[in-house]
Amino acid sequence: MLYFILFVILGVFLFIVLKKIKKVDKIEKRAKQDALLPEHATIKNVGVGGVISLTGFTDEYQDLDFVVEAINRYERGGFDWFELIGSHGTKKLFLEWEYEDGEFFVTATSERKASRLDKFGLTEEELIRMDEEKSSENFFEFENEKYYFEQSGEVMFYENNRGSGEGFYAWNFTNEAETRVITIEKWEDEPFEVFTGSVINHSDIQIYKVK
């Protein structure tokens, strides 16, 4: 009988201890979640080691999670934007963001593979003309979509947001639906490179860890 009473007392004590531990864990978890709510943490706060999820980004409309491994900075005409680089599986993810007039503009590509100009039906002469005219009415067609000229000019690239930077020339185009972007880069002594990306709604970005 005495052993049974001791067993019951021990069981009650253990239950109380486990309940307190669970409560503490729940409070800590809630505190972390509250600290990283969208109104407190944005993509601007994310550093190397941060964890980000893109809602429905994959071809199967599943979420894509990645850890930020590097952050580069770009600058054109006194305006900065940033490139977050991470991995998902065996592939790299490149997430570029800029912040202007209280709004984010974010683009992403799951594999940044450079393509040749002729694949997009463009020539160097056409790019020079568009650069000189700087008209938003200029466009080219790719995969049955029109991509309109946005801007062009010299860009400074700061790897890991350090150093004196390296310059290159860039052209930016956006499709009519403003869901896809194409960037053309020309580095000194290098051929033209063309990159495609998708526009991401900032509300579709979930931040689980800032760094």
MDTraj code that builds the backbone (N, CA, C; nanometers):
import mdtraj as md
import numpy as np

residues = "MET LEU TYR PHE ILE LEU PHE VAL ILE LEU GLY VAL PHE LEU PHE ILE VAL LEU LYS LYS ILE LYS LYS VAL ASP LYS ILE GLU LYS ARG ALA LYS GLN ASP ALA LEU LEU PRO GLU HIS ALA THR ILE LYS ASN VAL GLY VAL GLY GLY VAL ILE SER LEU THR GLY PHE THR ASP GLU TYR GLN ASP LEU ASP PHE VAL VAL GLU ALA ILE ASN ARG TYR GLU ARG GLY GLY PHE ASP TRP PHE GLU LEU ILE GLY SER HIS GLY THR LYS LYS LEU PHE LEU GLU TRP GLU TYR GLU ASP GLY GLU PHE PHE VAL THR ALA THR SER GLU ARG LYS ALA SER ARG LEU ASP LYS PHE GLY LEU THR GLU GLU GLU LEU ILE ARG MET ASP GLU GLU LYS SER SER GLU ASN PHE PHE GLU PHE GLU ASN GLU LYS TYR TYR PHE GLU GLN SER GLY GLU VAL MET PHE TYR GLU ASN ASN ARG GLY SER GLY GLU GLY PHE TYR ALA TRP ASN PHE THR ASN GLU ALA GLU THR ARG VAL ILE THR ILE GLU LYS TRP GLU ASP GLU PRO PHE GLU VAL PHE THR GLY SER VAL ILE ASN HIS SER ASP ILE GLN ILE TYR LYS VAL LYS".split()
xyz = np.array([
    [0.0826, -0.1206, 0.0000],
    [0.0000, 0.0000, 0.0000],
    [0.0865, 0.1262, 0.0000],
    [0.1938, 0.1215, 0.0843],
    [0.2833, 0.2366, 0.0925],
    [0.3509, 0.2628, -0.0426],
    [0.3930, 0.1531, -0.1104],
    [0.4571, 0.1677, -0.2417],
    [0.3606, 0.2288, -0.3428],
    [0.2326, 0.1880, -0.3314],
    [0.1329, 0.2403, -0.4249],
    [0.1136, 0.3912, -0.4057],
    [0.1087, 0.4344, -0.2791],
    [0.0924, 0.5768, -0.2485],
    [0.2117, 0.6563, -0.2998],
    [0.3342, 0.6017, -0.2765],
    [0.4560, 0.6695, -0.3250],
    [0.4564, 0.6784, -0.4772],
    [0.4104, 0.5705, -0.5407],
    [0.4054, 0.5672, -0.6872],
    [0.3100, 0.6748, -0.7398],
    [0.1939, 0.6899, -0.6734],
    [0.0954, 0.7909, -0.7146],
    [0.1522, 0.9307, -0.6962],
    [0.2175, 0.9536, -0.5796],
    [0.2756, 1.0852, -0.5523],
    [0.3826, 1.1190, -0.6548],
    [0.4675, 1.0199, -0.6848],
    [0.5739, 1.0401, -0.7840],
    [0.5154, 1.0706, -0.9215],
    [0.4048, 0.9997, -0.9550],
    [0.3404, 1.0220, -1.0841],
    [0.2830, 1.1618, -1.0953],
    [0.2194, 1.2086, -0.9876],
    [0.1624, 1.3434, -0.9868],
    [0.2727, 1.4470, -0.9983],
    [0.3828, 1.4278, -0.9253],
    [0.4961, 1.5208, -0.9305],
    [0.5554, 1.5277, -1.0708],
    [0.5719, 1.4097, -1.1312],
    [0.6275, 1.4049, -1.2672],
    [0.5345, 1.4747, -1.3652],
    [0.4039, 1.4550, -1.3479],
    [0.3059, 1.5190, -1.4358],
    [0.3149, 1.6709, -1.4261],
    [0.3274, 1.7215, -1.3044],
    [0.3365, 1.8665, -1.2832],
    [0.4629, 1.9229, -1.3467],
    [0.5762, 1.8508, -1.3289],
    [0.7036, 1.8961, -1.3862],
    [0.6970, 1.8998, -1.5377],
    [0.6450, 1.7926, -1.5975],
    [0.6350, 1.7860, -1.7440],
    [0.5421, 1.8942, -1.7976],
    [0.4366, 1.9217, -1.7243],
    [0.3418, 2.0248, -1.7672],
    [0.4072, 2.1612, -1.7665],
    [0.4895, 2.1881, -1.6651],
    [0.5587, 2.3160, -1.6560],
    [0.6613, 2.3306, -1.7680],
    [0.7340, 2.2207, -1.7941],
    [0.8329, 2.2232, -1.9027],
    [0.7649, 2.2503, -2.0364],
    [0.6524, 2.1825, -2.0593],
    [0.5780, 2.2008, -2.1835],
    [0.5276, 2.3434, -2.1964],
    [0.4834, 2.4008, -2.0828],
    [0.4337, 2.5379, -2.0833],
    [0.5448, 2.6360, -2.1165],
    [0.6634, 2.6137, -2.0586],
    [0.7785, 2.6999, -2.0865],
    [0.8176, 2.6917, -2.2327],
    [0.8211, 2.5685, -2.2875],
    [0.8551, 2.5502, -2.4287],
    [0.7543, 2.6200, -2.5182],
    [0.6278, 2.6123, -2.4806],
    [0.5221, 2.6754, -2.5596],
    [0.5367, 2.8264, -2.5577],
    [0.5684, 2.8815, -2.4387],
    [0.5872, 3.0255, -2.4257],
    [0.7053, 3.0725, -2.5094],
    [0.8180, 2.9972, -2.5040],
    [0.9373, 3.0337, -2.5808],
    [0.9095, 3.0263, -2.7303],
    [0.8375, 2.9205, -2.7715],
    [0.8046, 2.9057, -2.9135],
    [0.7163, 3.0201, -2.9602],
    [0.6165, 3.0571, -2.8772],
    [0.5257, 3.1662, -2.9120],
    [0.6022, 3.2980, -2.9199],
    [0.6971, 3.3154, -2.8273],
    [0.7766, 3.4387, -2.8272],
    [0.8573, 3.4505, -2.9551],
    [0.9155, 3.3385, -3.0014],
    [0.9938, 3.3399, -3.1244],
    [0.9049, 3.3703, -3.2445],
    [0.7866, 3.3100, -3.2455],
    [0.6938, 3.3335, -3.3561],
    [0.6494, 3.4796, -3.3586],
    [0.6164, 3.5336, -3.2396],
    [0.5728, 3.6728, -3.2316],
    [0.6832, 3.7673, -3.2770],
    [0.8086, 3.7334, -3.2433],
    [0.9213, 3.8194, -3.2793],
    [0.9445, 3.8213, -3.4292],
    [0.8963, 3.7163, -3.4992],
    [0.9207, 3.7071, -3.6422],
    [0.7930, 3.7231, -3.7239],
    [0.6896, 3.7815, -3.6647],
    [0.5701, 3.8096, -3.7423],
    [0.6038, 3.9095, -3.8529],
    [0.5320, 3.9053, -3.9664],
    [0.5631, 3.9940, -4.0791],
    [0.5773, 4.1408, -4.0432],
    [0.5001, 4.1884, -3.9427],
    [0.5102, 4.3303, -3.9104],
    [0.6396, 4.3628, -3.8375],
    [0.7084, 4.2611, -3.7894],
    [0.8338, 4.2840, -3.7174],
    [0.9557, 4.2442, -3.8006],
    [0.9419, 4.1425, -3.8815],
    [1.0553, 4.0944, -3.9608],
    [1.0191, 4.0953, -4.1091],
    [1.1008, 4.1615, -4.1878],
    [1.0824, 4.1626, -4.3326],
    [1.2099, 4.1096, -4.3962],
    [1.2081, 4.0992, -4.5255],
    [1.3251, 4.0502, -4.5968],
    [1.4454, 4.1420, -4.5754],
    [1.4205, 4.2671, -4.5395],
    [1.5289, 4.3615, -4.5108],
    [1.6092, 4.3184, -4.3888],
    [1.5455, 4.2455, -4.2960],
    [1.6114, 4.2053, -4.1730],
    [1.6947, 4.0781, -4.1867],
    [1.6755, 4.0062, -4.2960],
    [1.7380, 3.8747, -4.3106],
    [1.8860, 3.8873, -4.3454],
    [1.9693, 3.8166, -4.2694],
    [2.1125, 3.8141, -4.2961],
    [2.1572, 3.6731, -4.3308],
    [2.2872, 3.6546, -4.3459],
    [2.3418, 3.5217, -4.3736],
    [2.3072, 3.4298, -4.2568],
    [2.2520, 3.3130, -4.2897],
    [2.2058, 3.2205, -4.1873],
    [2.0564, 3.2295, -4.1640],
    [1.9914, 3.3309, -4.2240],
    [1.8469, 3.3447, -4.2119],
    [1.7741, 3.2350, -4.2882],
    [1.6510, 3.2065, -4.2473],
    [1.5706, 3.1010, -4.3107],
    [1.4441, 3.1636, -4.3691],
    [1.4210, 3.1386, -4.4972],
    [1.3078, 3.1978, -4.5696],
    [1.2292, 3.0876, -4.6397],
    [1.0980, 3.1075, -4.6485],
    [1.0122, 3.0156, -4.7229],
    [0.9321, 3.0957, -4.8250],
    [0.9288, 3.0467, -4.9492],
    [0.8500, 3.1099, -5.0553],
    [0.7247, 3.0249, -5.0779],
    [0.6092, 3.0830, -5.0535],
    [0.4826, 3.0103, -5.0630],
    [0.4510, 2.9732, -5.2073],
    [0.4289, 2.8435, -5.2323],
    [0.3860, 2.7957, -5.3632],
    [0.4805, 2.8264, -5.4775],
    [0.6113, 2.8293, -5.4513],
    [0.7067, 2.8722, -5.5542],
    [0.7420, 2.7618, -5.6535],
    [0.7388, 2.6360, -5.6122],
    [0.7828, 2.5273, -5.6997],
    [0.6812, 2.5024, -5.8105],
    [0.7215, 2.4231, -5.9085],
    [0.6325, 2.3894, -6.0197],
    [0.5072, 2.3171, -5.9711],
    [0.5178, 2.2488, -5.8573],
    [0.4034, 2.1779, -5.7995],
    [0.3281, 2.2669, -5.7006],
    [0.3623, 2.3977, -5.6990],
    [0.3002, 2.4959, -5.6095],
    [0.3203, 2.4618, -5.4624],
    [0.4337, 2.4005, -5.4337],
    [0.4698, 2.3737, -5.2953],
    [0.5617, 2.4840, -5.2443],
    [0.5678, 2.4956, -5.1120],
    [0.6555, 2.5968, -5.0528],
    [0.8013, 2.5572, -5.0713],
    [0.8859, 2.6581, -5.0851],
    [1.0292, 2.6344, -5.1008],
    [1.1022, 2.7011, -4.9848],
    [1.1739, 2.6215, -4.9075],
    [1.2489, 2.6729, -4.7933],
    [1.3976, 2.6749, -4.8258],
    [1.4653, 2.7800, -4.7816],
    [1.6097, 2.7842, -4.8036],
    [1.6778, 2.8689, -4.6963],
    [1.8067, 2.8377, -4.6768],
    [1.8902, 2.9109, -4.5819],
    [1.9784, 3.0070, -4.6607],
    [1.9839, 3.1319, -4.6191],
    [2.0639, 3.2334, -4.6885],
    [2.2132, 3.2068, -4.6629],
    [2.2888, 3.1913, -4.7718],
    [2.4311, 3.1609, -4.7611],
    [2.5202, 3.2807, -4.7943],
    [2.4666, 3.3750, -4.8702],
    [2.5439, 3.4935, -4.9083],
    [2.4480, 3.6054, -4.9462],
    [2.4943, 3.7295, -4.9293],
    [2.4140, 3.8465, -4.9675],
    [2.5031, 3.9438, -5.0445],
    [2.4636, 3.9744, -5.1677],
    [2.5355, 4.0710, -5.2501],
    [2.4538, 4.1991, -5.2628],
    [2.5228, 4.3083, -5.2879],
    [2.4547, 4.4368, -5.3056],
    [2.4817, 4.4920, -5.4450],
    [2.3805, 4.5544, -5.5044],
    [2.3927, 4.6212, -5.6323],
    [2.3560, 4.7683, -5.6141],
    [2.4151, 4.8534, -5.6968],
    [2.3854, 4.9967, -5.6881],
    [2.3847, 5.0586, -5.8270],
    [2.2806, 5.1381, -5.8528],
    [2.2718, 5.2100, -5.9801],
    [2.2114, 5.3476, -5.9521],
    [2.2845, 5.4506, -5.9850],
    [2.2340, 5.5858, -5.9691],
    [2.1964, 5.6210, -5.8262],
    [2.2699, 5.5688, -5.7300],
    [2.2416, 5.5973, -5.5901],
    [2.1330, 5.5119, -5.5289],
    [2.0804, 5.4154, -5.6058],
    [1.9747, 5.3279, -5.5564],
    [2.0307, 5.1875, -5.5371],
    [2.0048, 5.1273, -5.4205],
    [2.0575, 4.9945, -5.3884],
    [1.9498, 4.8874, -5.3967],
    [1.9918, 4.7656, -5.4318],
    [1.9080, 4.6476, -5.4126],
    [1.9998, 4.5309, -5.3771],
    [1.9395, 4.4222, -5.3288],
    [2.0185, 4.3146, -5.2715],
    [1.9815, 4.1791, -5.3321],
    [2.0789, 4.0897, -5.3293],
    [2.0619, 3.9549, -5.3812],
    [2.0949, 3.8559, -5.2708],
    [1.9954, 3.7763, -5.2312],
    [2.0148, 3.6715, -5.1318],
    [2.0331, 3.5394, -5.2043],
    [2.1383, 3.4681, -5.1706],
    [2.1693, 3.3412, -5.2360],
    [2.1590, 3.2282, -5.1337],
    [2.0868, 3.1250, -5.1687],
    [2.0735, 3.0096, -5.0810],
    [2.0612, 2.8819, -5.1618],
    [2.0392, 2.7709, -5.0940],
    [2.0276, 2.6414, -5.1602],
    [1.8975, 2.5742, -5.1213],
    [1.8403, 2.5023, -5.2177],
    [1.7293, 2.4126, -5.1884],
    [1.7578, 2.2839, -5.2646],
    [1.7895, 2.1812, -5.1899],
    [1.8355, 2.0580, -5.2527],
    [1.9720, 2.0796, -5.3153],
    [1.9850, 2.0404, -5.4409],
    [2.1117, 2.0558, -5.5129],
    [2.1153, 2.1835, -5.5953],
    [2.0092, 2.2638, -5.5895],
    [2.0008, 2.3843, -5.6712],
    [2.0194, 2.5099, -5.5873],
    [2.0630, 2.6151, -5.6539],
    [2.0775, 2.7451, -5.5908],
    [1.9512, 2.8278, -5.6123],
    [1.9225, 2.9142, -5.5158],
    [1.8123, 3.0080, -5.5302],
    [1.8685, 3.1484, -5.5198],
    [1.8270, 3.2348, -5.6128],
    [1.8698, 3.3748, -5.6138],
    [1.7461, 3.4609, -5.5936],
    [1.7443, 3.5341, -5.4832],
    [1.6298, 3.6172, -5.4478],
    [1.6761, 3.7625, -5.4412],
    [1.6272, 3.8458, -5.5331],
    [1.6654, 3.9871, -5.5358],
    [1.5504, 4.0719, -5.4823],
    [1.5829, 4.1697, -5.3991],
    [1.4783, 4.2571, -5.3474],
    [1.5246, 4.4021, -5.3465],
    [1.4284, 4.4890, -5.3652],
    [1.4518, 4.6331, -5.3533],
    [1.3337, 4.6935, -5.2792],
    [1.3555, 4.8058, -5.2171],
    [1.2517, 4.8702, -5.1365],
    [1.2461, 5.0167, -5.1747],
    [1.1285, 5.0581, -5.2241],
    [1.1138, 5.1961, -5.2689],
    [0.9709, 5.2425, -5.2449],
    [0.9566, 5.3637, -5.1952],
    [0.8256, 5.4231, -5.1689],
    [0.7387, 5.3336, -5.0797],
    [0.8034, 5.2690, -4.9816],
    [0.7296, 5.1876, -4.8853],
    [0.6864, 5.0525, -4.9365],
    [0.7355, 5.0109, -5.0529],
    [0.6961, 4.8822, -5.1094],
    [0.8186, 4.8004, -5.1502],
    [0.8023, 4.6675, -5.1407],
    [0.9065, 4.5750, -5.1833],
    [0.8806, 4.5299, -5.3268],
    [0.9893, 4.5131, -5.4012],
    [0.9825, 4.4464, -5.5311],
    [1.0824, 4.3321, -5.5240],
    [1.0312, 4.2082, -5.5348],
    [1.1150, 4.0898, -5.5150],
    [1.1058, 3.9995, -5.6368],
    [1.2186, 3.9507, -5.6821],
    [1.2214, 3.8522, -5.7910],
    [1.3058, 3.7336, -5.7481],
    [1.2772, 3.6186, -5.8073],
    [1.3508, 3.4972, -5.7704],
    [1.3677, 3.4066, -5.8901],
    [1.4771, 3.3344, -5.8900],
    [1.4988, 3.2291, -5.9882],
    [1.5639, 3.1128, -5.9160],
    [1.5182, 2.9916, -5.9477],
    [1.5684, 2.8745, -5.8763],
    [1.6984, 2.8214, -5.9353],
    [1.7319, 2.8669, -6.0549],
    [1.8605, 2.8290, -6.1138],
    [1.9043, 2.9415, -6.2063],
    [2.0113, 3.0089, -6.1700],
    [2.0544, 3.1241, -6.2494],
    [2.1513, 3.0780, -6.3575],
    [2.0947, 3.0400, -6.4711],
    [2.1761, 2.9960, -6.5842],
    [2.1767, 3.1043, -6.6910],
    [2.2941, 3.1467, -6.7302],
    [2.3060, 3.2501, -6.8324],
    [2.2698, 3.1946, -6.9695],
    [2.1962, 3.2742, -7.0456],
    [2.1596, 3.2361, -7.1819],
    [2.2143, 3.3386, -7.2801],
    [2.2221, 3.2988, -7.4072],
    [2.2743, 3.3869, -7.5111],
    [2.1643, 3.4792, -7.5623],
    [2.2071, 3.5943, -7.6173],
    [2.1127, 3.6911, -7.6713],
    [2.0254, 3.6322, -7.7814],
    [2.0851, 3.5540, -7.8702],
    [2.0096, 3.5049, -7.9854],
    [1.8949, 3.4123, -7.9442],
    [1.9040, 3.3520, -7.8257],
    [1.7941, 3.2680, -7.7783],
    [1.6681, 3.3509, -7.7574],
    [1.6851, 3.4802, -7.7311],
    [1.5723, 3.5695, -7.7057],
    [1.5406, 3.6569, -7.8269],
    [1.6064, 3.6287, -7.9386],
    [1.5795, 3.7040, -8.0605],
    [1.6302, 3.8460, -8.0535],
    [1.7333, 3.8714, -7.9747],
    [1.7884, 4.0054, -7.9581],
    [1.9277, 4.0159, -8.0184],
    [1.9658, 4.1380, -8.0515],
    [2.1012, 4.1647, -8.0999],
    [2.1619, 4.2780, -8.0171],
    [2.2923, 4.2910, -8.0248],
    [2.3604, 4.3980, -7.9529],
    [2.3141, 4.5346, -8.0034],
    [2.2902, 4.5448, -8.1336],
    [2.2458, 4.6721, -8.1920],
    [2.1100, 4.7139, -8.1352],
    [2.0195, 4.6172, -8.1175],
    [1.8884, 4.6489, -8.0614],
    [1.9002, 4.6964, -7.9165],
    [1.9880, 4.6347, -7.8405],
    [2.0072, 4.6756, -7.7017],
    [2.0647, 4.8167, -7.6927],
    [2.1583, 4.8474, -7.7816],
    [2.2164, 4.9822, -7.7843],
    [2.1085, 5.0849, -7.8170],
    [2.0219, 5.0528, -7.9140],
    [1.9129, 5.1442, -7.9504],
    [1.8188, 5.1664, -7.8326],
    [1.7793, 5.0580, -7.7647],
    [1.6896, 5.0704, -7.6498],
    [1.7541, 5.1508, -7.5368],
    [1.8828, 5.1322, -7.5200],
    [1.9539, 5.2061, -7.4159],
    [1.9546, 5.3550, -7.4468],
    [1.9711, 5.3895, -7.5733],
    [1.9728, 5.5303, -7.6129],
    [1.8337, 5.5922, -7.6039],
    [1.7317, 5.5179, -7.6448],
    [1.5950, 5.5720, -7.6460],
    [1.5311, 5.5714, -7.5070],
    [1.5638, 5.4688, -7.4286],
    [1.5062, 5.4527, -7.2941],
    [1.3541, 5.4735, -7.2948],
    [1.2883, 5.4081, -7.3877],
    [1.1431, 5.4181, -7.4026],
    [1.0751, 5.2925, -7.3483],
    [0.9729, 5.3116, -7.2663],
    [0.8982, 5.1979, -7.2108],
    [0.8114, 5.1302, -7.3172],
    [0.8057, 5.1896, -7.4371],
    [0.7290, 5.1279, -7.5456],
    [0.8118, 5.0247, -7.6215],
    [0.9430, 5.0236, -7.5987],
    [1.0274, 4.9239, -7.6638],
    [1.0079, 4.7874, -7.5971],
    [1.0047, 4.6833, -7.6776],
    [0.9854, 4.5490, -7.6228],
    [1.0446, 4.4451, -7.7186],
    [1.0553, 4.3242, -7.6691],
    [1.0874, 4.2095, -7.7539],
    [0.9978, 4.0948, -7.7102],
    [0.9827, 3.9948, -7.7956],
    [0.8957, 3.8817, -7.7653],
    [0.9771, 3.7576, -7.7341],
    [0.9327, 3.6870, -7.6300],
    [0.9974, 3.5621, -7.5903],
    [0.8911, 3.4677, -7.5359],
    [0.8865, 3.3480, -7.5945],
    [0.7881, 3.2460, -7.5548],
    [0.6463, 3.3034, -7.5545],
    [0.6129, 3.3716, -7.6637],
    [0.4794, 3.4263, -7.6872],
    [0.4388, 3.5342, -7.5872],
    [0.5364, 3.5983, -7.5263],
    [0.5095, 3.7088, -7.4353],
    [0.5937, 3.8292, -7.4743],
    [0.5371, 3.9470, -7.4530],
    [0.6114, 4.0699, -7.4767],
    [0.6795, 4.1147, -7.3477],
    [0.8072, 4.1481, -7.3589],
    [0.8833, 4.1997, -7.2450],
    [0.9221, 4.3439, -7.2749],
    [0.8724, 4.4355, -7.1903],
    [0.8900, 4.5771, -7.2137],
    [1.0122, 4.6324, -7.1395],
    [1.0767, 4.7271, -7.2050],
    [1.1945, 4.7917, -7.1482],
    [1.1583, 4.8661, -7.0199],
    [1.2369, 4.8440, -6.9141],
    [1.2177, 4.9133, -6.7868],
    [1.3271, 5.0176, -6.7644],
    [1.4513, 4.9733, -6.7724],
    [1.5633, 5.0650, -6.7513],
    [1.6929, 4.9990, -6.7961],
    [1.7954, 5.0827, -6.8105],
    [1.9277, 5.0325, -6.8462],
    [2.0304, 5.1300, -6.7908],
    [2.1514, 5.0806, -6.7719],
    [2.2565, 5.1668, -6.7213],
    [2.3651, 5.0869, -6.6524],
    [2.4675, 5.1579, -6.6075],
    [2.5784, 5.0912, -6.5398],
    [2.5403, 5.0566, -6.3966],
    [2.5799, 4.9382, -6.3559],
    [2.5496, 4.8874, -6.2219],
    [2.6810, 4.8527, -6.1525],
    [2.6864, 4.8826, -6.0224],
    [2.8011, 4.8415, -5.9408],
    [2.7606, 4.7194, -5.8596],
    [2.8484, 4.6208, -5.8598],
    [2.8230, 4.4946, -5.7887],
    [2.9199, 4.4823, -5.6720],
    [2.8648, 4.4572, -5.5517],
    [2.9467, 4.4421, -5.4316],
    [2.9252, 4.3018, -5.3750],
    [3.0196, 4.2132, -5.4029],
    [3.0083, 4.0760, -5.3551],
    [3.0162, 4.0736, -5.2027],
    [2.9206, 4.0049, -5.1412],
    [2.9100, 3.9986, -4.9954],
    [2.8978, 4.1384, -4.9328],
    [2.8508, 4.2353, -5.0168],
    [2.8310, 4.3733, -4.9707],
    [2.9607, 4.4333, -4.9156],
    [3.0722, 4.4016, -4.9827],
    [3.2021, 4.4515, -4.9369],
    [3.2836, 4.5025, -5.0552],
    [3.3923, 4.5692, -5.0228],
    [3.4878, 4.6113, -5.1243],
    [3.4440, 4.7344, -5.2005],
    [3.5240, 4.7668, -5.3030],
    [3.4992, 4.8864, -5.3836],
    [3.4026, 4.8605, -5.4985],
    [3.3672, 4.7344, -5.5210],
    [3.2682, 4.7013, -5.6232],
    [3.3265, 4.6820, -5.7620],
    [3.2474, 4.6215, -5.8465],
    [3.2851, 4.5961, -5.9859],
    [3.1678, 4.6355, -6.0744],
    [3.1954, 4.7067, -6.1835],
    [3.0887, 4.7581, -6.2666],
    [3.0541, 4.6702, -6.3863],
    [2.9273, 4.6770, -6.4276],
    [2.8818, 4.6117, -6.5511],
    [2.7606, 4.6883, -6.6018],
    [2.7184, 4.6592, -6.7236],
    [2.6023, 4.7272, -6.7815],
    [2.4841, 4.6302, -6.7814],
    [2.3640, 4.6835, -6.7556],
    [2.2474, 4.5959, -6.7459],
    [2.1246, 4.6588, -6.8096],
    [2.0395, 4.5730, -6.8673],
    [1.9088, 4.6095, -6.9215],
    [1.8036, 4.5280, -6.8478],
    [1.6917, 4.5903, -6.8121],
    [1.5846, 4.5215, -6.7406],
    [1.4543, 4.5296, -6.8182],
    [1.3866, 4.4157, -6.8276],
    [1.2599, 4.4059, -6.8991],
    [1.1584, 4.3309, -6.8122],
    [1.0284, 4.3659, -6.8293],
    [0.9204, 4.3018, -6.7549],
    [0.8081, 4.2658, -6.8512],
    [0.7440, 4.1498, -6.8287],
    [0.6328, 4.1118, -6.9166],
    [0.5082, 4.1952, -6.8847],
    [0.4075, 4.1842, -6.9707],
    [0.2876, 4.2679, -6.9562],
    [0.2156, 4.2425, -6.8241],
    [0.2147, 4.1183, -6.7791],
    [0.1462, 4.0839, -6.6542],
    [0.2279, 4.1204, -6.5313],
    [0.3519, 4.1627, -6.5532],
    [0.4439, 4.1982, -6.4448],
    [0.4646, 4.0817, -6.3490],
    [0.4726, 3.9616, -6.4071],
    [0.4981, 3.8416, -6.3271],
    [0.6355, 3.7809, -6.3571],
    [0.6956, 3.8249, -6.4672],
    [0.8263, 3.7717, -6.5064],
    [0.9184, 3.8871, -6.5430],
    [1.0478, 3.8683, -6.5189],
    [1.1479, 3.9686, -6.5547],
    [1.2612, 3.9027, -6.6311],
    [1.3244, 3.9818, -6.7148],
    [1.4443, 3.9373, -6.7864],
    [1.5506, 4.0449, -6.7701],
    [1.6674, 4.0031, -6.7280],
    [1.7802, 4.0946, -6.7093],
    [1.8932, 4.0536, -6.8019],
    [1.9491, 4.1523, -6.8709],
    [2.0620, 4.1281, -6.9606],
    [2.1835, 4.2007, -6.9050],
    [2.2926, 4.1281, -6.8900],
    [2.4141, 4.1855, -6.8320],
    [2.5292, 4.1794, -6.9318],
    [2.6140, 4.2833, -6.9262],
    [2.7346, 4.2862, -7.0088],
    [2.8506, 4.3311, -6.9205],
    [2.9365, 4.2340, -6.8881],
    [3.0567, 4.2619, -6.8113],
    [3.1728, 4.2838, -6.9079],
    [3.2698, 4.3591, -6.8654],
    [3.3846, 4.3888, -6.9512],
    [3.4541, 4.2602, -6.9944],
    [3.4803, 4.2530, -7.1262],
    [3.5498, 4.1394, -7.1876],
    [3.4729, 4.0078, -7.1744],
    [3.3419, 4.0169, -7.1476],
    [3.2585, 3.8977, -7.1372],
    [3.1409, 3.9097, -7.2344],
    [3.0856, 3.7966, -7.2825],
    [2.9694, 3.8045, -7.3714],
    [2.8439, 3.8467, -7.2943],
    [2.7404, 3.8879, -7.3670],
    [2.6134, 3.9206, -7.3044],
    [2.5576, 3.7965, -7.2340],
    [2.4936, 3.8184, -7.1194],
    [2.4278, 3.7100, -7.0461],
    [2.2849, 3.7514, -7.0167],
    [2.1920, 3.6572, -7.0317],
    [2.0504, 3.6857, -7.0097],
    [1.9971, 3.5942, -6.8992],
    [1.9275, 3.6547, -6.8024],
    [1.8722, 3.5789, -6.6910],
    [1.7224, 3.6064, -6.6795],
    [1.6457, 3.5043, -6.6474],
    [1.5007, 3.5191, -6.6283],
    [1.4661, 3.4968, -6.4817],
    [1.3582, 3.5605, -6.4365],
    [1.3150, 3.5449, -6.2984],
    [1.1660, 3.5658, -6.2838],
    [1.1129, 3.5263, -6.1690],
    [0.9709, 3.5430, -6.1385],
    [0.9526, 3.6505, -6.0328],
    [0.8463, 3.7295, -6.0476],
    [0.8142, 3.8312, -5.9476],
    [0.7429, 3.7630, -5.8306],
    [0.7883, 3.7923, -5.7087],
    [0.7339, 3.7316, -5.5882],
    [0.6611, 3.8368, -5.5051],
    [0.5391, 3.8058, -5.4631],
    [0.4689, 3.8945, -5.3715],
    [0.5360, 3.8869, -5.2350],
    [0.5607, 4.0026, -5.1748],
    [0.6266, 4.0020, -5.0445],
    [0.5435, 3.9273, -4.9402],
    [0.4117, 3.9247, -4.9581],
    [0.3246, 3.8528, -4.8647],
    [0.3428, 3.7016, -4.8740],
    [0.4047, 3.6541, -4.9831],
    [0.4302, 3.5106, -5.0006],
    [0.5656, 3.4687, -4.9429],
    [0.6334, 3.5620, -4.8776],
    [0.7625, 3.5321, -4.8167],
    [0.7441, 3.5179, -4.6662],
    [0.7771, 3.4006, -4.6149],
    [0.7689, 3.3749, -4.4719],
    [0.9108, 3.3682, -4.4154],
    [0.9346, 3.4433, -4.3098],
    [1.0676, 3.4478, -4.2493],
    [1.0653, 3.3717, -4.1171],
    [1.1477, 3.2659, -4.1079],
    [1.1514, 3.1850, -3.9877],
    [1.2734, 3.2139, -3.9004],
    [1.3720, 3.2759, -3.9617],
    [1.4926, 3.3113, -3.8855],
    [1.5615, 3.4235, -3.9603],
    [1.5995, 3.5301, -3.8896],
    [1.6597, 3.6430, -3.9587],
    [1.8095, 3.6239, -3.9802],
    [1.8781, 3.5568, -3.8858],
    [2.0202, 3.5245, -3.9044],
    [2.0700, 3.4369, -3.7903],
])
top = md.Topology()
chain = top.add_chain()
for i, resn in enumerate(residues, 1):
    res = top.add_residue(resn, chain, resSeq=i)
    for name in ("N", "CA", "C"):
        top.add_atom(name, md.element.get_by_symbol(name[0]), res)
traj = md.Trajectory(xyz[None], top)
